[in-house]
Amino acid sequence: MTAKEKLRVVVEELSEREAEGALDYIASRRHDELGALLDSAPLDDEPSTPEEEAAVQLARDELAHGETVSLDEIRSELA
């Protein structure tokens, strides 16, 4: 049985709601050039520098203390 034949069998077993979700997923994957690019990108296997590690820790600390900026605040600053 081919992949398309197997897919047809599975599709027939889906509820209408599940079918809608599957269609949305397929549509998003077919037209998502950035997603395709990211999926095919090699893993980042370079070690982090001490400066990068410090920046990540600072960001985590700020997040833990609620020191965040909302998207609305950023938009108003950029407007």
TORKOLTI-824153 format. One record per atom (N, C-alpha, C): atom name; residue in three letters; residue number from 1; x, y, z. Coordinates in steps of 0.02 Angstrom, whole numbers, plus 50000, padded with zeros to 5 digits. Atoms other than C-alpha are relative to their C-alpha. Layout:
+----+-----+-----+-------+-------+-------+
| at |  aa |   i |    px |    py |    pz |
+----+-----+-----+-------+-------+-------+
| CA | ALA | NUM |     X |     Y |     Z |
...
+----+-----+-----+-------+-------+-------+
//
This chain:
+----+-----+-----+-------+-------+-------+
| at |  aa |   i |    px |    py |    pz |
+----+-----+-----+-------+-------+-------+
|  N | MET |   1 | 50043 | 49941 | 50000 |
| CA | MET |   1 | 50000 | 50000 | 50000 |
|  C | MET |   1 | 50045 | 50062 | 50000 |
|  N | THR |   2 | 49960 | 49939 | 50004 |
| CA | THR |   2 | 50070 | 50171 | 49952 |
|  C | THR |   2 | 49984 | 50046 | 50058 |
|  N | ALA |   3 | 50011 | 49951 | 49947 |
| CA | ALA |   3 | 50084 | 50316 | 50071 |
|  C | ALA |   3 | 49933 | 50036 | 49990 |
|  N | LYS |   4 | 50063 | 49966 | 50014 |
| CA | LYS |   4 | 49938 | 50403 | 49985 |
|  C | LYS |   4 | 49940 | 49955 | 50016 |
|  N | GLU |   5 | 50054 | 50047 | 49985 |
| CA | GLU |   5 | 49831 | 50247 | 50000 |
|  C | GLU |   5 | 49990 | 49994 | 50075 |
|  N | LYS |   6 | 50004 | 50003 | 49927 |
| CA | LYS |   6 | 49872 | 50233 | 50185 |
|  C | LYS |   6 | 49968 | 50064 | 50028 |
|  N | LEU |   7 | 50028 | 49936 | 49978 |
| CA | LEU |   7 | 49831 | 50417 | 50207 |
|  C | LEU |   7 | 49925 | 50002 | 49988 |
|  N | ARG |   8 | 50072 | 50001 | 50014 |
| CA | ARG |   8 | 49661 | 50394 | 50124 |
|  C | ARG |   8 | 49962 | 49959 | 50052 |
|  N | VAL |   9 | 50032 | 50043 | 49950 |
| CA | VAL |   9 | 49619 | 50254 | 50246 |
|  C | VAL |   9 | 49994 | 50038 | 50066 |
|  N | VAL |  10 | 50000 | 49963 | 49937 |
| CA | VAL |  10 | 49668 | 50360 | 50395 |
|  C | VAL |  10 | 49951 | 50059 | 49997 |
|  N | VAL |  11 | 50044 | 49942 | 50007 |
| CA | VAL |  11 | 49574 | 50512 | 50329 |
|  C | VAL |  11 | 49927 | 49979 | 50007 |
|  N | GLU |  12 | 50069 | 50024 | 49995 |
| CA | GLU |  12 | 49414 | 50411 | 50314 |
|  C | GLU |  12 | 49980 | 49986 | 50072 |
|  N | GLU |  13 | 50015 | 50015 | 49929 |
| CA | GLU |  13 | 49427 | 50369 | 50500 |
|  C | GLU |  13 | 49996 | 50063 | 50043 |
|  N | LEU |  14 | 49999 | 49938 | 49961 |
| CA | LEU |  14 | 49443 | 50552 | 50555 |
|  C | LEU |  14 | 49929 | 50028 | 50008 |
|  N | SER |  15 | 50062 | 49962 | 49992 |
| CA | SER |  15 | 49300 | 50651 | 50628 |
|  C | SER |  15 | 50007 | 50063 | 49958 |
|  N | GLU |  16 | 49998 | 49938 | 50039 |
| CA | GLU |  16 | 49254 | 50811 | 50538 |
|  C | GLU |  16 | 50048 | 50051 | 50033 |
|  N | ARG |  17 | 49956 | 49953 | 49963 |
| CA | ARG |  17 | 49343 | 50912 | 50673 |
|  C | ARG |  17 | 50073 | 49981 | 49991 |
|  N | GLU |  18 | 49931 | 50023 | 50010 |
| CA | GLU |  18 | 49500 | 50806 | 50659 |
|  C | GLU |  18 | 50023 | 50013 | 49928 |
|  N | ALA |  19 | 49983 | 49988 | 50069 |
| CA | ALA |  19 | 49495 | 50823 | 50470 |
|  C | ALA |  19 | 50016 | 50074 | 49988 |
|  N | GLU |  20 | 49986 | 49928 | 50006 |
| CA | GLU |  20 | 49486 | 51013 | 50484 |
|  C | GLU |  20 | 50069 | 50016 | 50028 |
|  N | GLY |  21 | 49935 | 49988 | 49970 |
| CA | GLY |  21 | 49636 | 51012 | 50600 |
|  C | GLY |  21 | 50057 | 49974 | 49956 |
|  N | ALA |  22 | 49949 | 50028 | 50044 |
| CA | ALA |  22 | 49733 | 50899 | 50482 |
|  C | ALA |  22 | 50009 | 50043 | 49938 |
|  N | LEU |  23 | 49994 | 49956 | 50057 |
| CA | LEU |  23 | 49694 | 51012 | 50335 |
|  C | LEU |  23 | 50038 | 50064 | 50017 |
|  N | ASP |  24 | 49964 | 49939 | 49978 |
| CA | ASP |  24 | 49753 | 51165 | 50431 |
|  C | ASP |  24 | 50074 | 49986 | 50007 |
|  N | TYR |  25 | 49930 | 50019 | 49991 |
| CA | TYR |  25 | 49914 | 51075 | 50476 |
|  C | TYR |  25 | 50035 | 49992 | 49933 |
|  N | ILE |  26 | 49970 | 50012 | 50066 |
| CA | ILE |  26 | 49947 | 51018 | 50298 |
|  C | ILE |  26 | 50009 | 50066 | 49963 |
|  N | ALA |  27 | 49996 | 49936 | 50035 |
| CA | ALA |  27 | 49910 | 51191 | 50228 |
|  C | ALA |  27 | 50057 | 50042 | 50029 |
|  N | SER |  28 | 49947 | 49959 | 49970 |
| CA | SER |  28 | 50028 | 51273 | 50352 |
|  C | SER |  28 | 50069 | 49973 | 49982 |
|  N | ARG |  29 | 49936 | 50030 | 50017 |
| CA | ARG |  29 | 50168 | 51152 | 50309 |
|  C | ARG |  29 | 50016 | 50009 | 49926 |
|  N | ARG |  30 | 49987 | 49995 | 50072 |
| CA | ARG |  30 | 50147 | 51166 | 50121 |
|  C | ARG |  30 | 50021 | 50070 | 49979 |
|  N | HIS |  31 | 49988 | 49931 | 50020 |
| CA | HIS |  31 | 50158 | 51356 | 50116 |
|  C | HIS |  31 | 50045 | 50037 | 50048 |
|  N | ASP |  32 | 49958 | 49969 | 49950 |
| CA | ASP |  32 | 50277 | 51388 | 50258 |
|  C | ASP |  32 | 50074 | 49994 | 49980 |
|  N | GLU |  33 | 49931 | 50004 | 50025 |
| CA | GLU |  33 | 50443 | 51426 | 50174 |
|  C | GLU |  33 | 50050 | 50006 | 50058 |
|  N | LEU |  34 | 49955 | 49993 | 49942 |
| CA | LEU |  34 | 50523 | 51482 | 50338 |
|  C | LEU |  34 | 50003 | 49934 | 50038 |
|  N | GLY |  35 | 50001 | 50065 | 49964 |
| CA | GLY |  35 | 50468 | 51320 | 50422 |
|  C | GLY |  35 | 50041 | 49948 | 49963 |
|  N | ALA |  36 | 49961 | 50047 | 50039 |
| CA | ALA |  36 | 50542 | 51219 | 50280 |
|  C | ALA |  36 | 50074 | 50014 | 50005 |
|  N | LEU |  37 | 49930 | 49980 | 49994 |
| CA | LEU |  37 | 50703 | 51316 | 50290 |
|  C | LEU |  37 | 50028 | 49980 | 50069 |
|  N | LEU |  38 | 49978 | 50018 | 49932 |
| CA | LEU |  38 | 50715 | 51291 | 50478 |
|  C | LEU |  38 | 50004 | 49924 | 50009 |
|  N | ASP |  39 | 49998 | 50073 | 49995 |
| CA | ASP |  39 | 50674 | 51106 | 50463 |
|  C | ASP |  39 | 50062 | 49970 | 49967 |
|  N | SER |  40 | 49942 | 50027 | 50036 |
| CA | SER |  40 | 50817 | 51082 | 50341 |
|  C | SER |  40 | 50067 | 50029 | 50024 |
|  N | ALA |  41 | 49938 | 49969 | 49976 |
| CA | ALA |  41 | 50943 | 51190 | 50436 |
|  C | ALA |  41 | 50038 | 49952 | 50045 |
|  N | PRO |  42 | 49960 | 50043 | 49956 |
| CA | PRO |  42 | 51087 | 51101 | 50521 |
|  C | PRO |  42 | 49994 | 50022 | 50073 |
|  N | LEU |  43 | 50002 | 49983 | 49930 |
| CA | LEU |  43 | 51089 | 51094 | 50709 |
|  C | LEU |  43 | 50059 | 50044 | 50018 |
|  N | ASP |  44 | 49946 | 49957 | 49976 |
| CA | ASP |  44 | 51192 | 51226 | 50798 |
|  C | ASP |  44 | 50040 | 49959 | 50049 |
|  N | ASP |  45 | 49959 | 50043 | 49957 |
| CA | ASP |  45 | 51331 | 51120 | 50868 |
|  C | ASP |  45 | 50063 | 50036 | 50026 |
|  N | GLU |  46 | 49944 | 49962 | 49974 |
| CA | GLU |  46 | 51452 | 51260 | 50910 |
|  C | GLU |  46 | 49990 | 50013 | 50074 |
|  N | PRO |  47 | 50008 | 49986 | 49929 |
| CA | PRO |  47 | 51486 | 51281 | 51095 |
|  C | PRO |  47 | 49986 | 50074 | 50013 |
|  N | SER |  48 | 50015 | 49931 | 49980 |
| CA | SER |  48 | 51419 | 51436 | 51180 |
|  C | SER |  48 | 50061 | 50032 | 50031 |
|  N | THR |  49 | 49946 | 49963 | 49969 |
| CA | THR |  49 | 51541 | 51570 | 51231 |
|  C | THR |  49 | 49980 | 50019 | 50071 |
|  N | PRO |  50 | 50017 | 49977 | 49932 |
| CA | PRO |  50 | 51550 | 51628 | 51413 |
|  C | PRO |  50 | 49954 | 50061 | 49998 |
|  N | GLU |  51 | 50042 | 49941 | 50006 |
| CA | GLU |  51 | 51472 | 51792 | 51357 |
|  C | GLU |  51 | 49928 | 49982 | 49983 |
|  N | GLU |  52 | 50067 | 50023 | 50018 |
| CA | GLU |  52 | 51325 | 51702 | 51277 |
|  C | GLU |  52 | 49966 | 49967 | 50059 |
|  N | GLU |  53 | 50028 | 50033 | 49941 |
| CA | GLU |  53 | 51299 | 51595 | 51432 |
|  C | GLU |  53 | 49978 | 50051 | 50052 |
|  N | ALA |  54 | 50017 | 49947 | 49952 |
| CA | ALA |  54 | 51300 | 51752 | 51541 |
|  C | ALA |  54 | 49937 | 50036 | 49978 |
|  N | ALA |  55 | 50059 | 49966 | 50026 |
| CA | ALA |  55 | 51172 | 51835 | 51428 |
|  C | ALA |  55 | 49937 | 49958 | 50009 |
|  N | VAL |  56 | 50056 | 50045 | 49990 |
| CA | VAL |  56 | 51059 | 51683 | 51436 |
|  C | VAL |  56 | 49979 | 49998 | 50073 |
|  N | GLN |  57 | 50016 | 50001 | 49929 |
| CA | GLN |  57 | 51071 | 51677 | 51625 |
|  C | GLN |  57 | 49967 | 50065 | 50022 |
|  N | LEU |  58 | 50030 | 49936 | 49984 |
| CA | LEU |  58 | 51032 | 51863 | 51637 |
|  C | LEU |  58 | 49927 | 50001 | 49977 |
|  N | ALA |  59 | 50068 | 50002 | 50026 |
| CA | ALA |  59 | 50878 | 51838 | 51528 |
|  C | ALA |  59 | 49955 | 49955 | 50043 |
|  N | ARG |  60 | 50039 | 50045 | 49957 |
| CA | ARG |  60 | 50820 | 51692 | 51635 |
|  C | ARG |  60 | 49985 | 50032 | 50067 |
|  N | ASP |  61 | 50010 | 49966 | 49936 |
| CA | ASP |  61 | 50845 | 51792 | 51794 |
|  C | ASP |  61 | 49947 | 50054 | 49994 |
|  N | GLU |  62 | 50050 | 49947 | 50010 |
| CA | GLU |  62 | 50746 | 51939 | 51724 |
|  C | GLU |  62 | 49930 | 49971 | 49992 |
|  N | LEU |  63 | 50065 | 50032 | 50009 |
| CA | LEU |  63 | 50606 | 51823 | 51671 |
|  C | LEU |  63 | 49973 | 49974 | 50067 |
|  N | ALA |  64 | 50020 | 50026 | 49935 |
| CA | ALA |  64 | 50602 | 51741 | 51843 |
|  C | ALA |  64 | 49976 | 50055 | 50047 |
|  N | HIS |  65 | 50019 | 49944 | 49957 |
| CA | HIS |  65 | 50586 | 51913 | 51924 |
|  C | HIS |  65 | 49944 | 50043 | 49969 |
|  N | GLY |  66 | 50055 | 49964 | 50032 |
| CA | GLY |  66 | 50447 | 51968 | 51806 |
|  C | GLY |  66 | 50022 | 50062 | 49963 |
|  N | GLU |  67 | 49974 | 49941 | 50035 |
| CA | GLU |  67 | 50557 | 52095 | 51719 |
|  C | GLU |  67 | 49993 | 49988 | 49925 |
|  N | THR |  68 | 50014 | 50012 | 50071 |
| CA | THR |  68 | 50474 | 52076 | 51550 |
|  C | THR |  68 | 49968 | 50061 | 49969 |
|  N | VAL |  69 | 50032 | 49946 | 50037 |
| CA | VAL |  69 | 50409 | 52192 | 51416 |
|  C | VAL |  69 | 49948 | 49968 | 49954 |
|  N | SER |  70 | 50053 | 50029 | 50042 |
| CA | SER |  70 | 50243 | 52155 | 51331 |
|  C | SER |  70 | 50008 | 50021 | 49928 |
|  N | LEU |  71 | 49999 | 49984 | 50070 |
| CA | LEU |  71 | 50221 | 52155 | 51145 |
|  C | LEU |  71 | 49968 | 50068 | 49987 |
|  N | ASP |  72 | 50032 | 49935 | 50007 |
| CA | ASP |  72 | 50104 | 52303 | 51161 |
|  C | ASP |  72 | 50047 | 50057 | 50018 |
|  N | GLU |  73 | 49951 | 49949 | 49981 |
| CA | GLU |  73 | 50239 | 52402 | 51252 |
|  C | GLU |  73 | 50053 | 50010 | 49946 |
|  N | ILE |  74 | 49950 | 49995 | 50053 |
| CA | ILE |  74 | 50365 | 52363 | 51116 |
|  C | ILE |  74 | 49971 | 50036 | 49940 |
|  N | ARG |  75 | 50032 | 49967 | 50058 |
| CA | ARG |  75 | 50243 | 52413 | 50980 |
|  C | ARG |  75 | 49991 | 50074 | 50012 |
|  N | SER |  76 | 50010 | 49929 | 49987 |
| CA | SER |  76 | 50205 | 52579 | 51066 |
|  C | SER |  76 | 50067 | 50037 | 49998 |
|  N | GLU |  77 | 49934 | 49969 | 50003 |
| CA | GLU |  77 | 50392 | 52615 | 51082 |
|  C | GLU |  77 | 50024 | 50008 | 49928 |
|  N | LEU |  78 | 49978 | 49998 | 50069 |
| CA | LEU |  78 | 50420 | 52578 | 50898 |
|  C | LEU |  78 | 49957 | 50045 | 49956 |
|  N | ALA |  79 | 50046 | 49959 | 50040 |
| CA | ALA |  79 | 50271 | 52680 | 50838 |
|  C | ALA |  79 | 50021 | 50072 | 49997 |
+----+-----+-----+-------+-------+-------+
//
